[in-house]
Amino acid sequence: MPPRRNAANNRKSASLGSDEPRPSRAANGTPALPPRTSVVLYTRVSSKDQEKEGFSIPAQEKLLRAYADDHVMRVAGEYSDVETAKKAGRTNFGKMIAYLKKHPDCRTIVVEKTDRLYRNLKDWVELDAMNLEIHLVKENIVLSEGSRSHEKFIHGIKVLMAKNYIDNLSEEVKKGMLEKAEQGIWPGPAPLGYLNVSRADGKRIVDTDPDRAQSVKRLFEMYATGRYTLKDLSKQAATMGLLSRKAQKPPQIAQLHLMLHNPLYKGEYLWRGQWYQGSHPSLVSPELWDRVQDIMAGRGTAHPAPQKHQFAFTGLVHCGVCADEGNARLLVGEIQRKKYIYYHCNACQVAGRKPKFVREEVLSDLFTPHLKRLSLDGPVVEWLKTALRGSHEDKQKFHDAAVARLTKQYANLQRKLDLTYDDRLEGRLTLEQYEARANASREEMAHVRAELARYENADRAYTEEGIALLELSGMALELYEEEDAPERRRLLDFLTLNTEFRDDNIVVKWKKPFDGLAESIDAAKAKGAAIDESSDAYQVWLPLPDLNRGPSD
């Protein structure tokens, strides 16, 4: 007889098993009700801290089940993930997607709020393409194919803010790695021939691998003679018994190419665009490393000559004629009469069609009326700013709880330090004992201060990202008209997803969330009035009624 499992084991087995959801069961064994809307519930926590601060899986499940019951929904399955959403590919999130694709009768997801469902753009795009109905319980929002365009726009802003939030939390890690690089310590994983080891003070550094260092040095020396190819070196590495730490195989040609190009072996490294002199032992001399680079450059392919002219819109605009044939090609630029820049489609010319040439100035001006679509009146911008700032109360509660906890911890440490000082003054501690205890408290206080700064900086930034996008949309046309062609191209790369040139005009597809903004403005203008608080068109920006009201409300 198989052993019984508790709830936690059941959840774990669901995350490792098939893509079918856990079946929903009636609580009291009553007869089945008539068919109701089939939904799936999705819950997620991203860290143990959230588990402690009231964001636990059971709390979310209780909320979502109550919501489904109040709204006469049939729960077809429940999916949970306990991991970060920094990268796409969460285990049960993927299984939920597979289930929804397999069961077209279930088109609804119920989730606590935006950042529980996705915190990266890939997940957002994938769900958006499936035309699902998404219930964000704590935000009182239901998103579907028929939702108002302004609601989709606001939702897009929240997704971007959630991504920005987690990016801000990772900034402290990047700062720490930069500080490490500036101290002469390579911040990344050690390459072949080196090891990541811990010093006496606990700091991780790079040191030579006693089992592999001499073999790696020998490969450099052999290649510097000019008599060995990378394929030959791979065979020599196998003969010497040189194996990679993870794969336990001799380095192959691609790995050897990277190794021989890595300046870390001569004691230097490039980190975030800056060269540093490492404090680790070098395996090869600068002269030997330079000789190897000369040999590799002689055997490599010639680098293409740099372009004399930079064509700002090359690679940005597709040919509409080719797109109609299912083979969209990008327009390319060329110089005519030694001074004029024209763009055309090479594929049309190869296919025997007469390509359409368009001057750079004309192509640039074609974007102007499209950028006007992103312009918002002041009252609407202010209304959206207020809505965005008020839409993250739960996230603010999490921040406040975390900051309060850290602040209390810091105050306790300060009191502990003060008591230690009093004990020293009264002779209860020797000087050595005092310094040891005081240093330990100061180090812990420094860690708490860093944690506080991490939360506070992220808290200031995650909402302002959405505000900045709104302000950018209003300034886009002005910025575009003031800048030269290369800067215009940078702005268009940020705003546009795809552009086609057809019939002497362009068709622009905006990136999210600017597509929702453009649609919202068009919808408002279609009502025949300017977008301001006194017009009927302004009603498209108003929020929907409270979606959590019960049947008796």
C-alpha positions as CSV (number, residue, x, y, z in Angstrom):
1,M,0.0,0.0,0.0
2,P,1.6,3.3,-1.1
3,P,2.4,5.9,1.7
4,R,0.0,8.7,2.3
5,R,1.0,12.2,1.3
6,N,0.4,15.5,3.0
7,A,-0.8,18.7,1.2
8,A,2.7,19.9,0.5
9,N,3.7,16.6,-1.1
10,N,0.6,16.6,-3.2
11,R,1.5,20.1,-4.5
12,K,5.0,19.0,-5.2
13,S,3.8,15.9,-7.1
14,A,1.5,18.1,-9.2
15,S,4.4,20.3,-10.1
16,L,6.5,17.3,-11.3
17,G,3.8,15.2,-12.9
18,S,1.7,15.5,-16.0
19,D,0.3,18.8,-17.3
20,E,-3.2,17.8,-16.1
21,P,-4.4,20.0,-13.2
22,R,-5.4,18.8,-9.8
23,P,-9.1,17.9,-10.0
24,S,-11.4,20.2,-8.2
25,R,-13.7,18.5,-5.6
26,A,-16.9,19.5,-4.0
27,A,-16.5,20.3,-0.3
28,N,-19.7,18.6,0.9
29,G,-20.5,15.9,-1.6
30,T,-23.6,17.7,-2.9
31,P,-24.9,16.8,-6.4
32,A,-23.1,18.4,-9.3
33,L,-24.4,21.8,-10.3
34,P,-25.2,22.8,-13.9
35,P,-22.2,23.5,-16.1
36,R,-20.4,26.6,-15.1
37,T,-17.5,28.6,-16.5
38,S,-14.4,26.5,-16.4
39,V,-11.4,28.3,-15.0
40,V,-7.9,27.6,-13.8
41,L,-6.3,29.1,-10.7
42,Y,-2.7,30.2,-10.6
43,T,-0.7,31.1,-7.5
44,R,3.0,31.9,-7.1
45,V,5.4,33.2,-4.5
46,S,8.9,34.4,-5.5
47,S,10.8,34.1,-2.3
48,K,10.7,32.9,1.4
49,D,10.3,36.6,2.4
50,Q,6.9,36.8,0.7
51,E,5.9,33.5,2.3
52,K,6.6,35.2,5.7
53,E,4.9,38.4,4.8
54,G,1.5,36.9,4.1
55,F,1.8,36.2,0.4
56,S,1.8,32.4,0.9
57,I,0.4,29.9,-1.6
58,P,-2.4,28.8,0.8
59,A,-3.5,32.4,1.4
60,Q,-3.6,33.0,-2.4
61,E,-5.5,29.7,-3.0
62,K,-8.1,30.5,-0.3
63,L,-8.7,33.9,-1.9
64,L,-9.0,32.5,-5.4
65,R,-11.3,29.6,-4.5
66,A,-13.6,32.0,-2.7
67,Y,-13.7,34.3,-5.7
68,A,-14.4,31.4,-8.0
69,D,-17.2,30.2,-5.8
70,D,-18.7,33.7,-5.5
71,H,-18.7,34.1,-9.3
72,V,-20.2,30.7,-10.0
73,M,-17.1,29.3,-11.7
74,R,-16.0,25.7,-12.0
75,V,-12.3,25.3,-11.1
76,A,-10.9,22.9,-13.6
77,G,-7.4,23.0,-12.1
78,E,-5.0,24.7,-9.8
79,Y,-1.3,25.5,-10.5
80,S,1.3,26.8,-8.1
81,D,4.9,27.9,-8.5
82,V,7.4,28.7,-5.7
83,E,10.2,30.4,-7.6
84,T,11.2,33.7,-9.2
85,A,9.6,34.8,-12.4
86,K,12.8,36.7,-13.5
87,K,13.0,34.2,-16.4
88,A,10.2,32.6,-18.4
89,G,9.7,28.9,-18.1
90,R,8.2,28.3,-14.7
91,T,7.3,24.7,-14.2
92,N,3.6,24.8,-13.5
93,F,3.1,28.0,-15.4
94,G,4.1,26.0,-18.5
95,K,1.9,23.2,-17.6
96,M,-1.0,25.6,-17.2
97,I,-0.4,27.0,-20.7
98,A,-0.3,23.4,-22.1
99,Y,-3.6,22.6,-20.4
100,L,-5.3,25.7,-21.7
101,K,-4.1,24.9,-25.3
102,K,-5.3,21.3,-24.9
103,H,-8.7,22.3,-23.5
104,P,-10.4,25.1,-25.6
105,D,-13.4,25.0,-23.4
106,C,-11.4,26.5,-20.6
107,R,-10.4,30.1,-21.5
108,T,-10.2,31.8,-18.1
109,I,-7.4,32.3,-15.6
110,V,-8.0,33.5,-12.0
111,V,-5.0,35.0,-10.3
112,E,-4.4,37.3,-7.3
113,K,-2.8,40.2,-9.2
114,T,-0.6,41.1,-12.1
115,D,2.8,40.3,-10.7
116,R,1.7,36.9,-9.5
117,L,0.9,35.8,-13.1
118,Y,3.9,37.2,-14.9
119,R,6.9,39.3,-14.3
120,N,8.6,39.0,-17.7
121,L,7.5,40.1,-21.2
122,K,7.6,36.7,-22.8
123,D,4.8,35.3,-20.5
124,W,2.7,38.4,-21.2
125,V,3.0,38.1,-25.0
126,E,2.2,34.4,-24.9
127,L,-0.9,34.8,-22.8
128,D,-2.0,37.8,-24.9
129,A,-1.9,35.7,-28.1
130,M,-4.2,33.0,-26.6
131,N,-7.1,35.5,-26.2
132,L,-7.8,34.4,-22.6
133,E,-10.0,36.0,-20.0
134,I,-7.9,36.9,-17.0
135,H,-9.4,37.8,-13.6
136,L,-7.0,39.9,-11.4
137,V,-8.9,39.4,-8.1
138,K,-7.2,42.0,-5.9
139,E,-7.1,44.6,-8.7
140,N,-10.8,44.2,-9.5
141,I,-10.0,43.8,-13.1
142,V,-11.1,41.3,-15.8
143,L,-9.1,41.4,-19.0
144,S,-10.4,39.8,-22.2
145,E,-10.3,40.3,-25.9
146,G,-13.3,42.6,-25.5
147,S,-11.7,44.8,-22.8
148,R,-11.4,48.5,-23.3
149,S,-8.1,49.5,-24.9
150,H,-7.2,51.8,-21.9
151,E,-7.5,48.8,-19.6
152,K,-5.1,46.8,-21.7
153,F,-2.8,49.8,-21.7
154,I,-2.9,50.1,-17.9
155,H,-2.3,46.3,-17.6
156,G,0.7,46.6,-19.9
157,I,2.1,49.4,-17.8
158,K,1.8,47.2,-14.7
159,V,3.6,44.3,-16.4
160,L,6.5,46.6,-17.3
161,M,6.5,48.0,-13.7
162,A,6.6,44.5,-12.3
163,K,9.6,43.6,-14.6
164,N,11.3,46.9,-13.6
165,Y,10.7,46.1,-9.9
166,I,12.6,42.8,-10.0
167,D,15.3,44.4,-12.2
168,N,15.8,47.0,-9.5
169,L,16.1,44.4,-6.8
170,S,18.9,42.8,-8.8
171,E,20.8,46.1,-9.2
172,E,22.4,45.5,-5.8
173,V,23.9,42.3,-7.0
174,K,25.3,44.0,-10.0
175,K,26.8,46.7,-7.8
176,G,28.4,44.1,-5.6
177,M,29.9,42.4,-8.7
178,L,31.2,45.8,-10.0
179,E,32.8,46.5,-6.6
180,K,34.5,43.1,-6.7
181,A,35.8,43.7,-10.2
182,E,37.3,47.1,-9.1
183,Q,39.1,45.2,-6.3
184,G,40.9,43.1,-8.9
185,I,38.7,40.0,-8.2
186,W,37.0,38.4,-11.3
187,P,33.3,38.4,-10.4
188,G,32.3,35.5,-12.7
189,P,32.8,31.8,-12.8
190,A,36.4,30.7,-13.1
191,P,37.5,29.5,-16.6
192,L,39.3,26.3,-17.3
193,G,42.6,26.3,-15.4
194,Y,41.2,28.3,-12.5
195,L,38.9,27.7,-9.5
196,N,36.5,29.8,-7.5
197,V,37.7,29.5,-3.9
198,S,37.0,31.2,-0.6
199,R,39.6,33.2,1.3
200,A,40.0,33.2,5.0
201,D,37.6,36.2,5.3
202,G,34.9,34.3,3.3
203,K,35.3,36.3,0.1
204,R,35.2,34.3,-3.1
205,I,38.2,34.7,-5.4
206,V,39.9,33.1,-8.4
207,D,42.9,30.9,-7.9
208,T,44.9,28.5,-10.1
209,D,43.6,24.9,-10.5
210,P,46.5,22.7,-9.5
211,D,45.1,19.8,-11.6
212,R,44.6,21.8,-14.9
213,A,46.6,25.0,-14.8
214,Q,49.8,23.6,-16.4
215,S,47.9,21.8,-19.1
216,V,46.1,25.0,-20.1
217,K,49.4,26.9,-20.2
218,R,50.9,24.2,-22.4
219,L,48.0,24.6,-24.9
220,F,48.8,28.3,-25.2
221,E,52.5,27.5,-25.8
222,M,51.7,24.9,-28.4
223,Y,49.3,27.2,-30.3
224,A,51.8,30.1,-30.2
225,T,54.2,28.0,-32.3
226,G,51.8,28.2,-35.3
227,R,52.0,24.5,-36.0
228,Y,48.7,23.5,-34.3
229,T,45.1,24.1,-35.3
230,L,42.3,24.2,-32.8
231,K,41.4,20.7,-33.8
232,D,44.9,19.6,-33.0
233,L,44.8,21.3,-29.6
234,S,41.6,19.4,-28.8
235,K,43.3,16.1,-29.4
236,Q,46.3,17.2,-27.4
237,A,44.0,18.2,-24.5
238,A,42.5,14.7,-24.6
239,T,46.0,13.2,-24.6
240,M,47.0,15.3,-21.6
241,G,43.8,14.3,-19.7
242,L,42.6,17.8,-19.6
243,L,38.8,17.7,-18.9
244,S,36.3,20.4,-18.2
245,R,35.0,20.4,-14.6
246,K,31.3,20.0,-15.4
247,A,31.1,18.0,-18.6
248,Q,34.3,16.0,-17.8
249,K,35.2,16.0,-21.5
250,P,38.2,17.5,-23.3
251,P,37.6,21.1,-24.5
252,Q,36.2,21.2,-28.0
253,I,37.1,23.7,-30.8
254,A,34.6,26.4,-29.7
255,Q,35.7,26.2,-26.1
256,L,39.4,26.4,-27.1
257,H,38.6,29.4,-29.2
258,L,37.1,31.2,-26.3
259,M,39.9,30.1,-23.9
260,L,42.7,31.4,-26.2
261,H,40.9,34.7,-26.5
262,N,40.3,35.2,-22.8
263,P,42.6,37.9,-21.4
264,L,42.0,36.5,-17.8
265,Y,44.8,34.1,-18.4
266,K,47.3,36.9,-18.7
267,G,46.0,38.6,-15.6
268,E,43.5,41.1,-17.0
269,Y,39.8,41.1,-17.7
270,L,37.0,43.3,-19.2
271,W,34.0,43.9,-17.0
272,R,31.1,46.0,-18.1
273,G,33.2,47.9,-20.6
274,Q,36.1,48.6,-18.3
275,W,39.5,46.9,-18.2
276,Y,40.9,45.8,-14.8
277,Q,44.1,44.3,-13.6
278,G,43.3,41.1,-11.7
279,S,44.8,40.1,-8.4
280,H,44.8,36.4,-9.4
281,P,47.9,34.6,-10.7
282,S,48.4,34.7,-14.5
283,L,48.9,31.5,-16.4
284,V,50.6,33.0,-19.4
285,S,52.7,36.0,-20.0
286,P,51.4,39.1,-21.9
287,E,53.9,38.3,-24.7
288,L,52.7,34.7,-25.1
289,W,49.0,35.9,-25.0
290,D,49.7,38.5,-27.7
291,R,51.5,35.9,-29.9
292,V,48.4,33.7,-29.6
293,Q,46.2,36.5,-30.7
294,D,48.3,37.3,-33.7
295,I,48.2,33.6,-34.8
296,M,44.4,33.5,-34.4
297,A,43.9,36.7,-36.3
298,G,45.9,35.4,-39.2
299,R,43.8,32.3,-39.4
300,G,40.4,34.0,-38.8
301,T,38.2,35.5,-41.5
302,A,38.8,39.0,-42.5
303,H,36.7,41.6,-40.8
304,P,34.4,43.6,-43.1
305,A,35.5,47.1,-43.8
306,P,33.6,49.7,-41.8
307,Q,30.7,51.4,-43.6
308,K,31.4,55.0,-44.7
309,H,27.8,56.0,-44.4
310,Q,25.3,55.1,-41.6
311,F,21.8,54.5,-42.8
312,A,19.5,55.4,-39.9
313,F,16.4,53.5,-41.1
314,T,18.0,50.3,-42.5
315,G,16.6,47.3,-40.7
316,L,13.6,49.2,-39.4
317,V,11.1,49.3,-42.2
318,H,9.8,46.2,-44.1
319,C,8.7,46.1,-47.7
320,G,4.9,45.8,-47.9
321,V,4.9,44.1,-51.3
322,C,7.2,41.3,-50.1
323,A,5.1,41.1,-46.9
324,D,2.0,40.4,-48.9
325,E,3.8,37.4,-50.4
326,G,4.6,36.1,-47.0
327,N,8.3,36.9,-47.2
328,A,8.8,40.3,-45.6
329,R,12.2,41.9,-46.4
330,L,13.7,45.0,-44.8
331,L,14.4,48.2,-46.8
332,V,18.1,49.0,-47.2
333,G,19.8,52.4,-47.8
334,E,22.2,53.6,-50.4
335,I,23.8,56.8,-51.6
336,Q,22.7,58.3,-54.9
337,R,24.3,61.3,-56.6
338,K,26.9,61.2,-53.8
339,K,24.7,63.0,-51.3
340,Y,21.1,61.7,-51.2
341,I,20.1,58.7,-49.1
342,Y,17.4,56.5,-50.6
343,Y,15.8,53.3,-49.3
344,H,14.5,50.4,-51.3
345,C,13.9,46.7,-51.2
346,N,16.6,44.5,-52.8
347,A,14.3,41.5,-52.9
348,C,11.9,43.3,-55.2
349,Q,14.8,44.1,-57.5
350,V,16.0,40.5,-57.5
351,A,12.5,39.2,-58.2
352,G,12.2,41.4,-61.3
353,R,9.8,43.9,-59.8
354,K,10.6,47.6,-60.0
355,P,11.6,48.6,-56.5
356,K,10.2,51.7,-55.0
357,F,12.8,54.2,-53.9
358,V,12.0,56.6,-51.0
359,R,14.2,59.5,-49.8
360,E,15.3,59.3,-46.1
361,E,13.7,62.7,-45.4
362,V,10.4,61.5,-46.8
363,L,10.5,58.2,-44.9
364,S,11.3,60.1,-41.7
365,D,8.4,62.5,-42.2
366,L,6.0,59.5,-42.7
367,F,6.3,58.7,-39.0
368,T,5.1,62.1,-37.8
369,P,1.3,61.5,-38.1
370,H,1.7,58.1,-36.3
371,L,3.5,59.7,-33.4
372,K,0.7,62.2,-33.1
373,R,-1.5,59.3,-32.2
374,L,0.4,58.8,-28.9
375,S,-0.3,62.4,-27.7
376,L,-2.5,62.7,-24.6
377,D,-4.1,65.8,-23.1
378,G,-2.9,66.9,-19.7
379,P,-6.0,65.9,-17.6
380,V,-5.9,62.4,-19.0
381,V,-2.2,62.0,-18.3
382,E,-2.8,63.2,-14.7
383,W,-5.7,60.8,-14.3
384,L,-3.6,57.9,-15.5
385,K,-0.8,58.8,-13.2
386,T,-3.1,58.8,-10.2
387,A,-4.6,55.5,-11.3
388,L,-1.1,53.9,-11.6
389,R,0.1,55.2,-8.2
390,G,-3.0,53.9,-6.5
391,S,-3.0,50.4,-8.2
392,H,-0.1,48.9,-6.2
393,E,-1.4,49.0,-2.6
394,D,-0.5,45.4,-2.0
395,K,3.0,45.8,-3.3
396,Q,3.3,48.8,-1.1
397,K,2.2,46.8,1.9
398,F,4.8,44.2,1.2
399,H,7.5,47.0,1.0
400,D,6.2,48.6,4.2
401,A,6.3,45.3,6.1
402,A,9.8,44.5,4.9
403,V,11.1,47.9,5.6
404,A,9.5,47.9,9.1
405,R,11.1,44.5,9.8
406,L,14.5,45.7,8.7
407,T,14.2,49.0,10.6
408,K,13.3,47.1,13.8
409,Q,16.2,44.8,13.3
410,Y,18.6,47.7,12.8
411,A,17.3,49.4,16.0
412,N,17.9,46.2,18.0
413,L,21.4,46.0,16.7
414,Q,22.0,49.6,17.6
415,R,20.8,48.9,21.2
416,K,23.0,45.9,21.3
417,L,26.0,48.0,20.3
418,D,25.2,50.6,22.9
419,L,25.0,48.0,25.6
420,T,28.3,46.6,24.5
421,Y,29.8,50.0,24.9
422,D,28.3,50.4,28.4
423,D,29.8,47.0,29.3
424,R,33.2,48.2,28.2
425,L,32.9,51.4,30.2
426,E,32.0,49.5,33.3
427,G,34.9,47.1,32.9
428,R,32.7,44.0,32.2
429,L,34.5,43.5,28.8
430,T,38.1,43.6,27.9
431,L,39.2,45.8,24.9
432,E,39.5,42.7,22.7
433,Q,36.1,41.4,23.7
434,Y,34.5,44.8,23.0
435,E,36.1,45.2,19.6
436,A,35.1,41.7,18.5
437,R,31.4,42.2,19.6
438,A,31.2,45.8,18.3
439,N,32.7,44.8,14.9
440,A,30.2,41.9,14.6
441,S,27.3,44.2,15.3
442,R,28.6,46.9,12.9
443,E,28.9,44.3,10.1
444,E,25.4,43.1,10.6
445,M,24.1,46.7,10.7
446,A,25.8,47.4,7.4
447,H,24.1,44.4,5.9
448,V,20.7,45.6,7.2
449,R,21.3,49.1,5.8
450,A,22.1,47.6,2.4
451,E,18.9,45.6,2.5
452,L,16.9,48.7,3.4
453,A,18.5,50.7,0.6
454,R,17.7,47.9,-1.8
455,Y,14.0,47.9,-0.9
456,E,13.6,51.6,-0.7
457,N,15.3,52.2,-4.1
458,A,13.1,49.6,-5.8
459,D,10.0,51.1,-4.1
460,R,10.7,54.5,-5.6
461,A,11.4,53.2,-9.0
462,Y,8.8,50.6,-9.9
463,T,5.8,53.0,-10.1
464,E,7.8,55.8,-11.8
465,E,8.6,53.5,-14.7
466,G,5.0,53.6,-15.8
467,I,4.7,57.4,-15.2
468,A,7.8,57.8,-17.4
469,L,6.2,55.8,-20.2
470,L,3.1,58.0,-20.1
471,E,5.3,61.2,-20.2
472,L,7.3,59.8,-23.1
473,S,4.2,59.1,-25.1
474,G,3.2,62.8,-24.8
475,M,6.7,64.0,-25.7
476,A,7.4,61.5,-28.5
477,L,6.4,63.8,-31.3
478,E,8.3,66.7,-30.0
479,L,11.5,64.7,-29.4
480,Y,11.2,63.2,-32.9
481,E,11.0,66.5,-34.6
482,E,13.9,68.0,-32.7
483,E,16.5,65.2,-33.3
484,D,18.5,64.1,-36.3
485,A,18.0,60.8,-38.2
486,P,20.1,58.5,-35.9
487,E,18.4,59.7,-32.8
488,R,15.0,59.4,-34.4
489,R,15.9,55.8,-35.2
490,R,16.6,55.1,-31.5
491,L,13.3,56.5,-30.5
492,L,11.4,54.5,-33.1
493,D,13.3,51.3,-32.0
494,F,11.9,51.9,-28.5
495,L,8.3,52.6,-29.6
496,T,7.6,50.4,-32.7
497,L,7.4,46.7,-33.1
498,N,7.1,46.5,-36.9
499,T,6.7,49.0,-39.8
500,E,5.8,48.3,-43.4
501,F,6.2,50.6,-46.4
502,R,3.4,50.3,-48.9
503,D,1.7,52.6,-51.4
504,D,4.0,55.6,-50.5
505,N,3.0,55.4,-46.9
506,I,3.8,53.3,-43.8
507,V,1.8,51.0,-41.5
508,V,3.1,51.1,-37.9
509,K,2.6,48.4,-35.3
510,W,3.5,49.7,-31.8
511,K,5.2,47.8,-29.1
512,K,3.3,47.1,-25.9
513,P,1.9,49.1,-24.1
514,F,2.0,51.9,-26.7
515,D,-0.3,49.9,-28.9
516,G,-3.0,50.1,-26.3
517,L,-2.4,53.8,-25.8
518,A,-2.8,54.5,-29.5
519,E,-6.0,52.4,-29.7
520,S,-7.4,54.2,-26.7
521,I,-6.8,57.6,-28.2
522,D,-8.3,56.5,-31.5
523,A,-11.4,55.2,-29.7
524,A,-11.9,58.4,-27.8
525,K,-11.5,60.6,-30.9
526,A,-13.9,58.3,-32.8
527,K,-16.6,59.6,-30.3
528,G,-16.2,63.0,-31.9
529,A,-14.6,65.1,-29.2
530,A,-11.3,66.0,-27.8
531,I,-10.1,63.9,-24.9
532,D,-10.7,66.0,-21.8
533,E,-12.8,65.5,-18.6
534,S,-15.7,67.5,-20.0
535,S,-16.3,65.4,-23.1
536,D,-18.2,62.1,-23.6
537,A,-15.0,60.6,-25.1
538,Y,-13.3,60.9,-21.7
539,Q,-15.6,58.1,-20.5
540,V,-13.4,55.5,-22.3
541,W,-10.8,56.1,-19.6
542,L,-13.0,55.5,-16.6
543,P,-12.6,52.2,-14.7
544,L,-15.1,49.4,-14.8
545,P,-17.5,48.8,-11.8
546,D,-16.3,46.7,-8.9
547,L,-16.0,43.1,-10.3
548,N,-15.9,41.4,-6.9
549,R,-19.5,42.2,-5.9
550,G,-21.5,39.1,-5.1
551,P,-24.8,38.2,-6.7
552,S,-26.8,39.9,-3.9
553,D,-25.0,43.3,-4.2
